[in-house]
Amino acid sequence: MAPNLPKDYKVAIFEKKGEPLTFKQVPLELPKSGEVLVKVLACGICHSDAAVQHGVFGNSFPIIPGHEIIGDVVAVPDTEKRWKEGDRVGGPWHGGHDGTCKACQRGLFQMCDNELINGVTKSGGFAEYVTLRTEAVVSVPDDVDPAEFCPLLCAGVTVFNGLRRQNVLPGSVVAVQGLGGLGHLALQYTSKMGYRTVAISSSSAKKDFAMQLGAHDYIDASKGDIAAQLQALGGAACVIFTAPNQELIPPLLQGLGPMGKILVLAASAPVEINTASMIQKGLSISAWPSGHALDSEEAIEFARVHNVNVMIEKFPLEKANEGLEKMVSGKVRFRGVLIP
């Protein structure tokens, strides 16, 4: 073992499907070729971690969850050419790729046929240390708060990268449905990227909050016709769907302008839609899966330059179950973060 590194370290781990996290000490191993060892400074808590708990992704057990990781490199193999000890880095959802499949050849590494996913197919960041694949490591500036910026490695890059891939012209109407962990970031990114931003929430309670985050207009979904309100603004070029409420998809479709699209970033139950109206106006429903390392770096840099406010609630590692429970119940404001 390298000097100053412990022989073992604490992890929060799902031992069996459906069971809560348990805490244990496990042996610390030095990184192999193509890996770096990272001391975790902060790791976000995501709804996908709860999905891992219940085996939704077909993941095996035991598994250490966590894919919104920021920390410092503490060990590299002799073969490593890029990363060095002391580098501030991130470990996002995308945890590795083969570099040979069609998706990789097109630069869509996070869609790799043999993708590795931190905290899903390999050990993640609910731990004091984590081993990351070098091709998926994210460079993180030293001057940002690890706890505040780690959610950008999943929630942030998902909304930032998803929106910029939709080819929506600046100045267009872009609506954000939901103002939770994803939505509060989507609202800020959308406004700061130059769109007329409309916040859509289930009540009027969050109106002032939404306007503070940069919304230009606010729609209370409990009062009146969502579609009509969007059409009164000229019709949305894009609606970012961030909160799983499938009943809203049909009216959101009706609120789109010509060639408008719904960008689905939150999984929901099946829903029936009117495909005839979609054909008539050239509407579409699309989705986007997070991003690769450079996407994450650009999401972080945009947030840093434009002062995107990531709102978090911190939990020590030993309270990871409490953090998960608050996230699942919707009581965390707005992203939970573990501090080992």
N, C-alpha and C positions, 0 to 999 in steps of 0.2 A: 504493500500500500504506500502511496506517495506521502511524503511528509505533510503534516498538518491536516490530513484527512482521517476521519474516524473509520473504524473497522465496520461499523454498522450505522444505520440511520432509521428514523421513524417514517412510517408510511401509514396512510389511511387506505384501506383496501376492501373491496367487495369480495369476500371469500366465496359466497354462493349467490345464485340468482335470487333477487328479491329481498335479500337480507341487508340490514344497515351496514355502514362501514365499521370495520374493526381496526384497531391500531396495534401495530407490532413493530419490532425492530428487525430489519433484514440486513444481510451482509452487503457492504458497499463494494462494487466491482469497478475496476478501471475500464475506461472506454476502449473498444477495439477499433480497428481501422474503419473509417467512415462514421465514427461517433465522437461526441464530446460529452464530458460529464459536467453537469450544471448544478450549482447550489441554488435552490429555489428561493427567491425572495418574495414572490407572490404568485398565486394561481387563482384565476377566476372560477366561479361556480356557474355552470351552464345547465339548461334544461336537458341537454344531451347527456350530462352526467347521470341524471335520473333515469334516462333511457338505457344507459349502460347498466345501471343497477338491476334493471329488469330484463336484460338481454335482448332489447329491441333490435339492436344492430346485428344480432347473431353472434355477439362477442362471447369469448370463452371466459371462464372463471378459474382461479382468482384473477382479479384485474385491479390495478391502481388507476383510478380515473383522473381526469384533469387535462385540459388542452388549451388553457389560456395562461401560459407560463412565462414569467420573466425571471431571470436569474443571472448569475455570473459563472462563466466557464472556470472550472477549478482543475480540470485535467484533460489533456488531449494525448492521443497516441503519437509516436514518433513520425508516423506517416502523414500527419495533418499539416496542410500547407496554408490554409486560410485562417482558421480560428486559433486563438492562443489563450492561455490562462489570463483571467482578468477581463475578458471581453464581456460586455453586457449583451445578453441575447434573449430571444423568445422562442417558445415552443408552441405553435398554434395547432389547430385541428389537423392540418396537413402535416403528417409526420415522416413522410418518405415516399419515394417513387422509383420505378425501375429505369426510367429514362429511355426505354426502347419501344413502348407501345405507341399507338397512333396519337392518343391524347398527349403523351409526353412530347412526341415529335412536333406537335402543334403548340407546345408551350403551356398546355392545360394540365400541369403536373398534379393539381388537386383532384383531377378526374382520372388519374392513372388506373389502369386495369388491376394493378397490384399495389395500390396505395396502402401505405401504413398510416394509421391514425393515432396520434398521441392520446392515451387514456382510453382507447377502444380496442385496437389490435396490438398495442404495445403499452408498456407502463407509462403513466402520465404524471402530472405534477402535484397530486395530493400527497406530497412527500417532502422531505428535507432536501433530497437530491433527485435528479432525473437524468437519464441518458437520452440524448437526442441524436438523430441522424443528421449528418453535416449538410446534406443537400437540401434539407428542409428548415435549417436554423435561420432565424430572423435576427438581423442586426437591430439593436435597440439603442437609442441615444442614452448617454449616461445622465443627462440632465432632466429626465422625466421620472415621475413617481411610479415605481413598478406596480404598486397596488392600483393606482388610478388608470394606468395604461394597459395593464394585462387584459382587460376585457376586449380591447381592440383587436386582439389576436383571434377572436371568433366573431363576437357580435359586431365589432367595429368594421372589420374587413368584409364581413358578409354584406352589410348595408352599403358601404362605400364602393366595394368592387361590383356588387350586384347592380347598383344604380348606374355606374359609369359604363357598364356593358350594355345598357339598354338603348344607347344612342338617342337620348332625349335632349333636344336643344335647350340651352340655357334660356331662362325667361319663361319656359313652359310651366304649366300648372302640374305640380307633383304633389300627391296627397300621401300622407303617412297614416295608416290605420293602426291604432294601438300606440300607447305611450308608456310602455314598460321598458324592460332592459334593452331590447332591440329598438323599440320605437323612439325612445328619448335620444338615442344616437342617430337614428335615421333622420329625425327631424332637424338635428343640427347639421349633419352632413348635407342634407338636401338644401337647406337654406343657404349654407355657406358655399355651395357649389353653383349658386346663381339661379335657382328655380323659385317660382312663386309657390310657396310651401303652404299646404293645407293640412292641418292636424284633424284627425277623425278619432273621437273617443266615445265611450259609451254613456257619458254624462257630461254636464257642464262643469263638473268639479275641477277639471284639469285645464280649463281655458287659460287662466292667467299664467299657469306654469308653461303651457305650450307656447304662448306668445313670448314669454321670457326666453325660451329656447330658440326662437327665430321664426315661428309660424307667422304667416301673413294673414291667414284666415283659419277659422275654427268651425268644425261641424260636430254638433252633438247628435250622435246616432240615435238617441232616444226621442228626439224631437223632429218629426217630419221626415221627408223623403231624402235620403242621402244622395240618390242619383240626381234628383232635381236640383239640390244645392250645389253639386259639382257641376252640373250643366249650366247653372246660373253664372258660374265662374268661367265658362267657356269650354267645359269638359276637360277632364284630366288627361294629360299625355301619359302619365304613369301613376299607378297607385301601389305603394309599397305595403304589402300585407305582412304585418309583424306579429299579430296576436291571433292565435288559432280560434277563429269564429267563422266556420264555413257558411253560416247563414248570411253573412255580409257579402260573400263573393258575387251573387247575382246582382244586387243593387249597385255594387261597385263597378261591375261590368257596364251597367246602364249609365253610369256616371262618366265613362270614358269618352273622350273626343275621338274623331276619326284617327285610325291607326294607333289608338291608345292601347296600353297594356297593363296588366296586373302583374307585379313582380312578387311572387310568393316566396317568403323567407321563413315562414312558420308553418309546420305541418298541421293539417286539420283533417277532420273526418270527410268522407266522400260527400259530394254535393252535385246536384243537377244544374246544368247551365243551358241557356238558350243559344245553341250554336248558330241558328239562323241569323240572329242579330249580330253575332260576331263576324259572320261572313259579310253581312251587309256593310259594316263599318270598318272591316279590316282589323278587328280587335284580336288581341292575343293574351294568353296567360303564360308566363314564363317563370323560371326559377334560376337561382345561381348558387353554387356550392362554395362558399367562403373564398379562398384564394391560396396562392402559393407564397413562398417567402417574400418575393419582391412586392407582391400585392399587399402583404401585411406591413412591410416597411413603408410603402407609400400611404397606406391608411393611417399609420402612426404619424408620419411626417405631416400629412394634411391636418390631422387633429392638433398637432403641436403648433403649426404655423397659424392656424385659424382658430385656436383656442376652443376646441370642442371640449365640453365639460362632461367627463365620464363620472357619473354619480355612483358611488359604491358604499357598501356596508362591509366592514372587516370582521373576520372571524379567525381566532387562532386555529391551528390545524386540529387540535384535539376537540374542537367544536364543529368539525366538518359536517356531522350529521344534522346539527341544528341549522347550519347554513343551507344544507340541501332541503330540509323541511320548510324553511322560510321561503326558499326560492319556489318550490313546488306549490306552496299554498298562496303564492303571490304577495307575501308580506315583506319581502326584501325590497329595499329601495336603493338603487334600481338593479345593480349587479352585486352579487355577493362575491367576496374575495377572501381566500385563505392566506394567512400569513404564518408560515412554518416557524 
